[in-house]
Amino acid sequence: MADRERLLRGLASLKQGGIDYLCFTGGEPLLHPALLPALHRAREMAINTILCTNGALLTPEYIQSLEAVGLIPSCNQKVIIGSRRL
């Protein structure tokens, strides 16, 4: 697992290399302590992101954090919460 600074440097390298789309997957990406900062940085760099997760660690609070970094549009949050019965 890359540390936070290495991950953020990697995002800059990807953008410089012309990458505009990035899928965060795993293992389970929700376990990475720098996931939210990485998603935020990717958004700042105009890198479109996708998060592939089994959703087991999603809580209403975590979903709000993902939304705050631009990953989940507000309209999808209700669907996710409803499907998980959170």
Phi, psi and omega in degrees: 000126180289143175286168186304310184295321178295319179298314181292323174296322178299321178298318179297319179295319179298315180298317178298332178276003176091011179282127179245350181227138182216132177253121174271119183220191184207215035011220182241106184297336180294344178281343183285125183294341181255016182300309183297314176299323179294317178297320178297314180297318178301318179296318178300328181271004182063036171264121178286134185240151174231140177243118178259111184218155173280349175080000184298331182265001181286132173235166176304323180292318180293321177299319177296323177295319177296319178297321181296331177266009171089014184275320185244120174297148183308323184295333181279338182300319181295323179295314181296312180298317179296321182288333180265352183055047179273000000 
